[in-house]
Amino acid sequence: MSQKLNLELEPADTERLANLCGQFDEHLKQMESRLQVDIFCRGNLFVIQGESRQARATRRLLIDMYKLSETELLTPEIINLHLQDSGIAEIGGVDDVEAHPDDVTIITKRGAIRGRGPNQKRYLRHIDKHAVNFGIGPAGTGKTYLAVASAVAALQTDRVQRIVLVRPAVEAGERLGFLPGDLAQKVDPYLRPLYDALYEMLGFDHVTRLIDRNVIEVAPLAFMRGRTLNDAFIILDEAQNTTTEQMKMFLTRTGFGSTAVITGDVTQIDLPKNQLSGLKHAVKILKGVEGISFSFFSAQDVVRHPMVQRIVMAYDAAGTDGSSDAG
């Protein structure tokens, strides 16, 4: 049902209004495009016209952005992130995202980190409450970044004694042994996204000290065999590139007081075509097992540039899985 909403933003500050609207009204046009509404403004008076849910979401967004305009220079990137907070799909409707009493806020050196949109918020709640957690979805949905943030929070509040970062050393058909350098030099490129998130949240020097003290451990998946990890936060990234045997091995490393998060994108599998992904297998056989959570992300959850979201959606629509093809 179409609805017309009137909005008066106070105080009527011309600089803040210009900040809100953007150069040549680019911010308003961005909102109109994503929310599928029409926005008319004269000074601090706004009229929003569109489907009821979209119109309400636009009104809420304008109010939030006007508050932010007092202290921050708004950009299309900031607008995009707040659009994501509203649970907005690139094509389709809007889900009203209300605060949940168990929503998780993580405090790090860079400030407060919260889930954006319902799936990210649900993911953080799952990690907070379950021993073993799967985060599955395309690139840019925040599944690895939020896992690292949860690990940092657990370490800083003494809920765990160490962070263990694990990745299968398989990328686009290459194997660990073919790469030059010692073990650290071979593994480091695969774990760069995890390192980058840690550096942002804790600072480079602090992360380096924690690695030197073995409070943060970085290891290829093969080196997990035979270990039991107690009081640890363990992240297995790029889990779509594990075999079924490797996945079982990893999951059985979890000890007392530990939390494990397994992240991956089942459309980006680099295993040989005749080999079943351990991540796909785990989804089939572990659903419903007590203490294990599954969080699934889609293109609508992408929090990078809107172009990334459109690219992911185009591949989904084409039915292209993105796995390696030597042809």
N, C-alpha and C positions, 0 to 999 in steps of 0.2 A: 504494500500500500504506500502510495506516494505521500510525502509529508513535507511541510514547509515550517522551518524553525527560525525564529528570530533570536539574535544574540547580540548583547551589548557588552563590550569588553571595557572594564574599568581598571585603572584610570585611562582617560583618553590621551595617551602619550604618542605623539607622531613618530618619534624614533623607534619606540617599541613596536608600533604597528607596521612600520616599514621593515623592521627586522622579521616580524611574523610573516608578512606577505612575501618577502623576498624581492629580488630585482625583477622588474617586469612581472610581478605576481607569480614568480616561478614556484614558490612554496604552495600557494593556493592551487595552482594548476596541477602540481604533484598530488595534492590531496584529492582533487577532483577526479584525476585519472585513476588513482588506486581505490578510492571509495565509491566511485561511480555516482557522484553528486554534482550539483551546480552550486557554486559559492559566489554570492554577490556581496560587495562591501562598499560602504561609503563612510570614510572615517573609521570610527570604532563600532559602527553598526553593521552587522553581518546577517545575511539571509541565506539559509542552507536549504536546498530543495533536493529531494531524492527519496528512495525507499526508506521506510521508517528506521530500520536498524542502521543503515549507512548514515542517515542524517544524524541520528543520536551519537554515533561514533565520531562523526566529523565535529559536532558541537563539543564533545568531550576533548577531542584532540586540539581544537582551537583554544580552548580554555587552558589546557596544560601547556601548550606552546607559548601562549601569551605570558604565563607565569615565568616560563623559562627565559623568555626574551629579555627580561629585566637584568639577568646576570650573564647571559651567554649569547654569542653570535650564532644565529641559526643557519644551518646549511642543509642542502638536500640530503646529505648523509644522516644528519640528526633527525630530520623529518622522517626519513625512511625507517630508522630504528624505532621511533615512536609509533609509526604506522604498524610496525610489527608487533609492538606491545598491545595493540588493539585487536590482535588476532585476525588480521586482514589477509584474505587470499588475494593473489594477483588477479585471478579471474573468479568471480563468485562473490558470495556475501561476506558478512562480518559476523564474527562471534563476539558477543559481549563478554569481555574477560573481567570477572569480578575477583576481588581479593579472596583468597582461600585462607582459612585460619592457620593452616600448616605450611603456607608458602615459606620458602627458604630464602634468606638473604645472607650472602657471604661477604664478610668484610676482609679486604686485603689491602695491601699497600696502595693500590690504584683506586681504592674506594669500595663502595658497595656494589656487589654483583648480584643481579636478580635474573630470574628467567624472563624471557621475552615471549609472550604468547602462551597459550595454554599447555602446549606440549613440552616446552622448556620448563615451565613451572612444575608440571607433573613429574618430569625427569628428575629435577632436583629433590622433590619430595620422596621419590622412590629411592634415590641414592642415600638420603638421610635415614631411611627406615629399613632398607634391605641389605643383606650381606653380599649378594651377587646381583649385579644390574647390567642389563644390556641396553645400549643406545644405538639404534639402527636407523640410518637415513643418509641422504645425499650430503655432499660437501656444503659447508657454509651454514649448517643448522645449529652449530654451537655444541655438538655432542661431546667433542674432545675438550674444548675449552672449559665447559662447565664441569666436566669430570676432574680436570686439573684444579679448578677453583675449589671444588669439594674436597679434594685431597689436601690442598693448602690449608683450608679451614680446619680439617680434622687434625692436621699436624700442629697448627697453632694453638688449638684448644686441648692438646694432649690426648685426643681420642685415639690416635695412633702414634707409633714411635718412628715410623719411617714411611717414605713414599717409594714405590717400586714402579718404574715405567718400562713397559715391555712392548715390543713390536716384532712381528715376523719379518725377517730380512728377505722379503720377496717383493720386488717391484718391477712390473712390466717385463717379466721373464728373467730378470737378473737374480743371481744368488750371491750370498755374502762372500763366498770364497773367491769370486771373480773380481772383487773390488780391491784397489790398492790400499796399503797402509796396515797399521795394527788394528786390534779389535775395536778400540774406541773410535778410530778414524773410519772404520767400516760401518759401524753402527750409527754414529752421530747423525749423518745426513737423513736417515730414516726417522729419527726422533726429533728433528728440528721443530716441528709444530709444538711438541710438548715442551721443549726447551724454551721456545719463544713465549709460551703462555706463562711458564714459571718465572722467566725474567721480568715479564710485565707485572706480575703479581708480587714478587718478592725482591726484585732487583738483582742485577747480574752478580755483584759481589757476594750477596747472601746465598744465592743459589750455588755459586762456586764453593763456598765454605761448607754448605750442607752436603754437596757431592763428595768433597774431600773427606768429610767425617762419615760418609756412607749412610747419612740420614736420607739422602735421595740417591737411589740406585737406578742406573740405566742398564738394561740388558736385552740382548736378543732372546726371543722366545725359547730357543733351543737350550739356553742356559738355565731355564727354570726346572728342568727335569730333576727329580729326586729331592727337591726342596719343599719345606713347609713354611709358610710365611705367617707368623703370628703378629698381632698388633701392627698391621701394615695396611696401607691404602695402595692397592695394586691396580694399575690401569693397563689394559691390553688394547692398544690402538691398531687400526687397520686389520681387525680380526677377520674380515672376509678372506684374508690370505692365509688363514690357518687351515690345516687339514683336520679331519674329524679326530684323529688321534692326538694332534697337538692341542686342540680345544679341550678335550677331556683331560689331558695332562695339566693344562693351565688351571682349569676349574678345580681340580683336586689339589692344587697348591694352597688353597685358601685355608688359613688356620684360625685359631681362636682370636677374637677381637679384631679381625680383619674385614675390610670391605674391598670388593673387586668390582671394577667397572670395565665392561667390554664394549668397545665402540667399533663400528664398521659400516660400510656401504656395500650392500649386496649387488649393486649394479657396477661395481668397480673391482671385480675379481681378477687377479693376475696369476692364479694357479693354472696348471695345464687343464685343458678343456675336459679331460676325462676324470678329473679329480674333484670330488665334492667338497665344497667350502664347509669348514667346521662351524662357521657362523650360521649358515643356512640350516645345517643339521641340528645345531643347538636350539634354534627357534622351534623346530618341529618337535623335538623330544623333551624339552625342558619347560614348555608352557604349562602352567598350573602347578609346578613344583614349589612348595612352600619356601619362602625366603628368597626367591628369585623374581626379579621384576624385569619387564620388557617395556621400553619406551620407543615408539616408532615416530620418525619424523618424515615429512614430505617437503616438496618444493615450497609449499606455503610457509614453512618454518625457516627458510633461508634468511639470514640476517646480514648478508653481505649486500653488495650493490644489487639493485633490482634486476639488472641484466643477468646476474648469476641465477636468480630465481627463474627468469624466463627461459634460460638455456636448459636448466634442469627439467622444466616442464615440457620443453620441446622434445628432449630425449625420451621422457616418460611417454609422451603422446605417440612417438614413433616406435615405441617398444624396443628401443636400443639399450642393451644392458651395459655397454661401455667396457666389457671385458676384453682382454687382449686378443688380437686377431692378427696372425702372422701373414695373412693373405694379401 
